[in-house]
Amino acid sequence: MTAQVRAGRRTVPISSSDRILIPGDGTAGDLTKLGLAEHYAAVGDAMVPHLRDRPLALQGFPHGIGEGGFYLKEAPRHYPDWIARARVPKREGGSVNHVLANDVATLVYLAGQNVITPHTWTSRADRLERPHRLIFDLDPSTDDFGLVKDTARALGDLLRDLGLAPHAMTTGSRGLHVTVPLRRTAEYPAVQAFARAVAATLAAEHPDRLTTEFHVDKRGDRLYLDVNRTRYGQHAVAPYAVRPILGSPVATPLRWEELGDPDLGPRSWNVWTIGTRLGDGGDPWSGIAARAKAVGPAAAALTRLTG
């Protein structure tokens, strides 16, 4: 069965549109290819500004999440010419021709190719070495989401003390991302050194609850402050992306005050409820780029703060 989904000026065909990619979880129904494509058509206007000109890693599931998937970085040759691409050098030599989601139609087309979740670089294709996003991935060792929210608020307080503008997002999985928009004045090594210093400072203040320990077996019940997304070639789940999890949860940008909501969970929105949220106030991260700051002054402020 082939359906068609309108996206801007394009009509995108969706083959095998009734294929179930993500089964329901008892509270939400099955998600078909058509449903996935319609999701990205609906959220695309809010989503594309967070993706534009950023290389993508595409998490695809040709036969649904029950039969495993893969990450696709090289744009297949059969993708149409109207989909933007960026040639990205690899550290070990050679290059990868990444897809860029610069319009809603591209997101819809990718859904038709069984791509459930687009993941984005933290830099743009024109300055690959200079990130414009710094992401702290708050990765809990337990199901205590209260700890995750408390940590996000504490991290936000520290970042604001350093002159930065933190933004929070549910990942649709277990944790939260705290994302900081950056001016593109520093390269990855400097940005990651700063991120590590921030994480170490916060962990030192709460050693019984937080850790920067990479090895899972050494964390205990502590929450891991993961800054490894801020490296060349690494990627993170995109805002408004569907996660390959039963119930089809969606990574959802938050208003900062929502971190104080006791009902907020890591999977509070899915493909059936995200539209209502966007219709009630729009994208909380709209205009995030205008709040970007340089890392250098923040790093100097952190040095003064910690002595």
N, C-alpha and C positions, 0 to 999 in steps of 0.2 A: 504494500500500500504506500503510495506516494502522496504527500500533502505539500502545501505551499505556505510559506510564512512571509508576510510583508515586513521589510525592514528598511526604513527610509525610502529611497527610490528604487530599491531592488526587491524582487520577489524570489525567495530562495527555496528550491525544492528540497523536501525532506523525505528521503526514501526510507522504506521499512518504518514508517512513522509510528506504527503501533507497537514497535518493539519495546519491551519493558527494560529500562536501564537500571532503575533503582526500585526495588519492591517497597511497599508501604510498611509501616511499623506498628499498625494497629490504631494509630491516631491520624496518620496521613496516608493517602492512597499511593498506588503505584505511579512512578514517573516514567512516561514513555519518551521516545525521541522527540515526538511532536511537542509534548509538554515541556521538555527541556528547551527546545528551540523557542517556544512561546515565552518561556521565562526570560531568556536572554533578549528577546525582542522587547519585552515589557520593561526590563531594568536597564536596557542598554544605554539610554540617554544619561542615566546617573553613573553607570559603570565605565563607559568609554573614557571620560576625562581622567580616570585613575589608571588607565592602561595605555593611553596614547603614546606611541613611539617607544614603548618599553618592550624588549624582547620577551617572548612567552615560552614557557614550557607547558605542553598540553598533556593533561592526564586523561587518557582515553580508555574506554571499555567497550570494545566492539560487540560483545555479547552480554553486556550488563555486568554489574559489579560482582555477581555470583561466580563469574568465570575468569576473574582476574583482569588486570589492565596493564598499562605501560605509560611511560613518559615519552613524548615525542618532541624533539627540539628542531630537527631539520624539517623544513616545510616540504611536504611531498610534491612531486612534480605535477600531479594532477590537480593541485589546488589552482583555482582560477587566477588569471593575471590581475584582477582587480583587488586581490588581497595583498596588502602591503607586506614587505619583508625587509629584514635588515641582515646584512652579512656581518657576523660577529667573530672576531679572532678567538681561537682557543689558546690557552696558555701553553699547551704541549705541541702547538703547531696546527696548521690547518684552520678551518673556519666552519661555522654553522650558519645556515640561512634560516633565521628565526622568523616566525610569523609575528606581525604587529597587528593588534586589534584597534585600528584607528577609526572604525565605524561599527555601527550596530549590526550591519549585514554580515560582517566577519564573524561576530560572536554567534549569530544564528547559523551561518554556514558550518562553523566548527561543531556546533551541537549536532548538525546533520551528519557529521563525520564521527559521531559517538564520543566527542570530547565533552566530558562532564565538567571538568574543573580546569580553567586556565590559571596558571601560576605566572607571576610577573617578576622580572628583574627589578632591582631597586635603583637602577640607573636607566637613562634614556639612550637610544641608539647613537645619538650624535656625540655623547660624551660618556662612553661606556665605563671609563675608569672613575667617574665622579658621581657617586650616588646622590639622588635627590630625595631619598627616603631612608630613614633609620628605623629599623623594626626590632623591638624587644618582644620576643615570643615567650609568654608566660606559660610554662609547661608544667602542669601539676603532676605530682606522683600519686595523688589520691583523687577521689571525686569531690573534694572540698572546694566547691566553686566560690565559696565565701572568701577563702584565702586568696584565690585568684583576683577577685575584685578588690580586696584590701590591698594587695600588692600593686595592682594597677594604680590605685589612688595614691599610694605612697610614692611610686615611681613618678607619677605625674607631678606631684608636689616637688620632687627633687628636680625634675626637668624644667619646671617653670622657674625654680630658684636659679637655674643656670641660663635663663633667658630664652628657653625653647617652648614650642607649642605642641604638647602631646595630644594625640587623638587615639581613641580606643575603638576596637572592633572585636566582636565575637568571631571566632574562627569557624564556627559550625561543627567543630570537633570537641576538644576538651578544654581548651584554654582561651586566652585573649591575646591579641596583639596590641601593643602600645606603639604607635607609629608617629614619627617626628618628621615633618617636612623640612628639607635642607636646601640651602643655597648650594649651588654646585661649585664650591670653592676648594674642596678637599677631596683627595682620592681615597680609595677604599682602605688602605692601611691606617691612615690617620683617623678615619671615621670609626673603624672597628676598634682601634686602640681606645678611643673615647668611649665607645659603647661598653667595652670591657671594664673600663674604669668606673663608669656609672653603675654597672651591675655589681661590681665588687664592693663599691661603697654601700649600696643598698643591702647586699647580702651580709656585710659586716655589721650592719645595724640590727639585723634580724637573723642571726646565725642558726637559730633553732627552727626557723620556718623557711628560709631561702638559701639557695646555693647556686654557685657557678660551676659546679662539678659536672663535667661532660659525661662521665660514666654512670649509667643508670644504677648499677648495683651499689654505688657509693652515695647516692642521694638520700636514701631512707625515705621518709615521708615529706621531705622538703620540696618546695617548688623550685624548678630550674629556671633561671634567668638566661634564656638562650639568645645570644646576639650573633649567631653564625649566619643569619640571613644577610648580614651586611658584609659580604665578600664578593669579589668578582665571580660572576657565573652562577651565584646562588639565586634562589627565587622563593617567593612566598605566595600563598593563596591570595587571589585577587578579591577586592571588595565586591560583594554581590555574587560571588561564584557559588555554585552548588557543590556540596561535598559528596563524595561517593559513599554515603552512609545511609542506612535504612531511615526512611522518613524524609530524605532529601533536604537536610538543613542547608541554610545559606549563610555564608560569612557576611556579617552585617555591621557596618559602621554605626557607632553610637554617639549620642550626645553625652558629654562627659558626666553630667549629673545622673545619667542612667546607671552608672556604676554603683550608686547607692540604693538601687531598687532591689529589695530582697527577692523579688520574683524573677529577676534577670538570670538566665542560664546560658550555657555555652551554645545551645541550639534553640534559642527562643523563636527563631523565624525559619520558615521553610519556603519552598517555591509557591505555596498556596497562600501564605500570609504576608510575604514581603511586599507585595503590591499595595496592600492596605497601609503598610507602614510608610512606604514612599509617598503615598497619596496624602499622608497626614504630616505635612511639614517638609517633605522632600528629603534630599540627601544630607545627613548631618555633616558630612565632610565636604560639602560644596565650598569651593574657594580655598581649599586647604593649601594650595600652592602659594597663595598670597601671604600665608603665615610662616613661610620658610625663613630660617635663620642660618647663619654660618656656624660651622662646628668650632672654628678657632676660638672665638670669644667664650663659648660655652666651656671648652676644655680649660681655658685659663681660669674661668670662674670656679670650675670643679677643683682645680689645684689650690686655689685660695681657700675654698671651703674645707678641704680635707687636710690642708697643711702640707 
